[in-house]
Amino acid sequence: MLRFLRHIRRQLIMENRSRKYLFYMLGEVMIVIVGILIALQVDNWNQQRQERNEAHVFLERLKNEFLANREQLVQKIEMREQALGSTRELIRFVDSPPGVFADNQIDSLLARAMPVYTFDPSLGILNQLTSTDKLTLLQSEALNDKLSNWNSMIQDFKEDENMYNSYNHNHFRPFIYKNYNGRDIINSRIRYRVISPILLADPELVNREIGFSDHPANTAFLRSSREFETHLAFMVSWIALINTQSEGLLQYIDSVLDIIDQELNTE
């Protein structure tokens, strides 16, 4: 092709056809420009295709991360609901006359009420997107807004969790350790597999019963203790607050998953 064009050019020069030669030169320039534009467009298409593929991979990984976080959050909500129910039952115990609750019931209720269940979400994929400026690969502004707010929401939520955790370990538990038989509580926790759902290792490693104490706990003291009653009231307030916030986080996760699904289905 190039030899043919050079041949035509030589002929035009030899024939001194200046106008035709000018048209020929313009044609050559146009061919070069069109070739460059086509090459640039092909490169652009390839880059866009690579970015779409990379975005698809990140969307799939984000979806799996948020699904795992959702599963964990639902589990923690359910376990806090059990703790909240047991705490309310302990308040009913305080309000009831002697004999309504057996001593071993109090052991079981305390075993379920005392644990603190925290939400510990995985943020690996999101942090990778943020730290490498890969959020720009995601075309959805709504998804970008949701992801940008997620870390701050978790931080606010963890502040309340940490405050309750501090209260539980620094105030409520010392009172129980001082005024009740902790061995009976632990053995009830083991017997009823209170924390088994959140154990990563073999639950049997920590679920071997240690037996109940020969020294009976003083349930009458708990019933008459204003401090115990106050602790229970604060625990109900804290657990209910954290679970209400957890429901909000759950709705947020569902909205993120909905947008991710929409993005994956439109590709």
C-alpha positions in Angstrom: 0.0 0.0 0.0 2.8 2.4 0.9 4.7 1.5 -2.3 1.6 2.3 -4.3 1.1 5.7 -2.6 4.8 6.6 -3.1 4.4 5.6 -6.8 1.4 7.9 -7.2 3.3 10.7 -5.5 6.3 10.3 -7.8 4.0 10.4 -10.8 2.3 13.6 -9.6 5.6 15.3 -9.0 6.9 14.3 -12.4 3.7 15.5 -14.1 3.9 18.8 -12.1 0.3 18.5 -11.1 0.5 20.7 -8.0 -3.2 20.7 -7.2 -3.5 17.0 -7.4 -0.3 16.6 -5.4 -1.7 18.9 -2.7 -4.9 16.8 -2.5 -2.8 13.7 -2.3 -0.7 15.2 0.6 -3.9 16.1 2.4 -5.2 12.6 1.9 -2.0 11.2 3.4 -2.3 13.4 6.4 -5.9 12.4 6.9 -5.0 8.7 6.7 -2.3 9.2 9.3 -4.7 11.2 11.6 -7.5 8.6 11.2 -5.0 5.8 12.0 -3.8 7.6 15.1 -7.4 8.2 16.2 -8.3 4.5 15.7 -5.3 3.4 17.7 -6.2 5.7 20.5 -9.8 4.5 20.5 -8.7 0.9 20.6 -6.4 1.7 23.5 -9.2 3.5 25.2 -11.6 0.5 24.7 -9.0 -1.9 26.1 -8.5 0.3 29.1 -12.2 0.7 29.8 -12.6 -3.1 29.4 -9.8 -3.7 31.9 -11.3 -1.2 34.3 -14.8 -2.8 34.0 -13.3 -6.2 34.7 -11.3 -4.9 37.7 -14.5 -3.1 39.0 -16.4 -6.4 38.6 -13.8 -8.3 40.7 -13.9 -5.6 43.4 -17.7 -5.6 43.5 -17.8 -9.4 44.0 -15.3 -9.2 46.8 -17.1 -6.3 48.4 -20.3 -8.2 48.2 -18.8 -11.2 50.0 -17.2 -9.0 52.6 -20.5 -7.3 53.4 -22.4 -10.6 53.4 -19.9 -12.0 56.0 -20.3 -8.8 58.1 -24.1 -9.1 57.8 -24.0 -12.7 59.0 -21.9 -11.8 62.0 -24.0 -8.8 62.9 -27.2 -10.9 62.8 -25.6 -13.4 65.1 -24.5 -10.7 67.5 -28.0 -9.2 67.5 -29.6 -12.5 68.3 -27.1 -13.2 71.2 -27.7 -9.7 72.6 -31.4 -10.3 72.5 -30.9 -13.4 74.6 -28.8 -11.4 77.1 -31.4 -8.6 77.1 -34.2 -11.2 77.8 -32.2 -12.7 80.6 -31.5 -9.3 82.2 -35.2 -8.5 82.1 -35.9 -11.8 83.8 -33.5 -10.8 86.5 -35.4 -7.6 87.0 -38.5 -9.7 87.3 -36.7 -11.8 89.9 -35.9 -8.7 91.9 -39.6 -7.7 91.8 -40.9 -11.2 92.7 -41.4 -12.6 96.2 -39.1 -15.4 97.4 -39.7 -18.8 95.9 -40.7 -17.7 92.4 -37.2 -18.3 91.0 -35.0 -21.2 91.9 -31.4 -20.5 92.7 -30.1 -22.4 89.6 -32.3 -20.2 87.5 -30.4 -17.2 88.7 -27.2 -18.9 87.8 -28.4 -19.5 84.3 -29.8 -16.0 83.8 -26.6 -14.4 85.0 -24.6 -16.6 82.7 -26.6 -15.4 79.7 -26.8 -11.7 80.8 -23.1 -11.1 81.6 -21.3 -11.7 78.2 -20.6 -8.7 76.0 -21.0 -9.4 72.3 -19.2 -7.1 69.9 -19.5 -6.6 66.2 -16.0 -6.8 64.6 -16.6 -6.3 60.8 -14.1 -7.1 58.2 -12.9 -4.0 56.3 -10.1 -5.5 54.2 -11.5 -5.0 50.7 -13.0 -1.6 51.5 -9.7 -0.4 53.0 -7.9 -1.7 49.9 -10.2 0.2 47.6 -9.7 3.4 49.7 -5.9 3.2 50.1 -5.3 2.5 46.4 -7.8 5.1 45.1 -9.7 2.2 43.4 -13.1 3.7 44.5 -13.0 5.6 41.2 -13.5 2.3 39.4 -17.0 2.0 40.9 -19.3 4.0 38.7 -22.2 4.2 41.1 -22.2 7.5 43.1 -24.7 6.0 45.5 -22.4 3.1 46.3 -19.4 5.4 46.7 -21.3 7.5 49.2 -22.4 4.5 51.2 -18.8 3.1 51.3 -17.3 6.5 52.2 -19.6 6.7 55.3 -19.2 3.1 56.4 -16.0 3.5 58.4 -17.3 6.5 60.3 -20.6 4.6 61.1 -18.6 1.7 62.5 -16.4 4.0 64.5 -19.5 5.6 66.1 -21.0 2.3 66.8 -17.8 0.9 68.4 -17.6 3.8 70.7 -21.0 2.8 72.3 -19.9 -0.9 72.3 -16.7 0.0 74.1 -18.5 2.1 76.7 -20.9 -0.7 77.5 -18.0 -3.2 77.6 -16.2 -0.9 80.0 -19.2 -0.6 82.2 -19.9 -4.3 82.2 -16.3 -5.3 83.1 -15.5 -2.4 85.5 -18.8 -2.1 87.4 -21.3 -4.9 87.0 -18.9 -7.9 87.0 -16.9 -6.7 90.1 -20.2 -6.5 92.0 -21.2 -10.0 90.9 -17.7 -11.4 91.7 -18.0 -9.9 95.2 -21.5 -10.8 96.0 -22.3 -14.0 94.1 -20.7 -17.4 93.4 -18.9 -17.0 90.1 -18.2 -20.7 89.7 -21.9 -21.4 89.4 -22.3 -18.8 86.7 -19.4 -20.1 84.7 -20.6 -23.7 85.0 -24.1 -22.6 83.8 -22.5 -20.8 80.9 -20.6 -23.9 80.0 -23.6 -26.3 80.5 -25.9 -24.2 78.3 -23.3 -23.4 75.6 -23.8 -19.7 76.0 -20.8 -18.5 74.0 -20.4 -21.6 71.7 -21.8 -19.9 68.6 -19.0 -17.3 68.5 -16.1 -19.7 69.2 -13.7 -20.2 66.3 -12.0 -23.2 67.8 -13.5 -26.4 69.0 -16.2 -25.4 71.6 -15.4 -28.5 73.6 -12.0 -27.1 74.5 -13.7 -24.4 76.7 -17.0 -26.2 77.4 -15.9 -28.8 79.9 -18.0 -28.4 83.0 -16.3 -27.4 86.3 -19.2 -28.4 88.5 -21.3 -26.3 90.8 -20.1 -24.9 94.1 -20.9 -26.5 97.5 -21.3 -23.0 98.9 -24.8 -21.7 98.0 -25.1 -18.3 96.4 -27.0 -15.7 98.3 -29.9 -15.0 95.9 -31.8 -13.2 98.7 -29.1 -10.6 98.9 -29.3 -9.9 95.2 -33.1 -9.5 95.4 -32.7 -7.0 98.2 -29.8 -5.1 96.7 -30.5 -1.7 95.2 -27.1 -1.7 93.5 -27.9 -5.0 91.7 -31.2 -3.5 90.6 -29.5 -0.4 89.3 -26.9 -2.5 87.4 -29.7 -4.4 85.7 -31.5 -1.2 84.7 -28.3 0.1 83.1 -27.6 -3.2 81.3 -31.1 -3.2 79.8 -30.6 0.3 78.6 -27.2 -0.3 77.1 -28.0 -3.6 75.4 -31.2 -2.2 74.0 -29.4 0.8 72.7 -26.6 -1.2 71.0 -29.1 -3.6 69.4 -31.2 -0.7 68.1 -28.0 0.7 66.5 -27.2 -2.8 65.2 -30.5 -2.9 63.4 -29.6 0.4 61.7 -26.3 -1.0 60.6 -28.1 -4.1 59.3 -30.3 -1.9 57.2 -27.3 0.0 55.9 -25.5 -3.2 54.9 -28.6 -4.4 53.1 -28.8 -1.1 51.1 -25.1 -1.5 50.2 -25.7 -5.1 49.0 -28.7 -3.9 47.0 -26.6 -1.4 45.1 -23.8 -3.9 44.5 -26.3 -6.4 43.1 -27.7 -3.7 40.8 -24.3 -2.8 39.6 -23.4 -6.5 38.9 -26.6 -7.1 37.1 -26.2 -4.1 34.8 -22.7 -5.0 33.6 
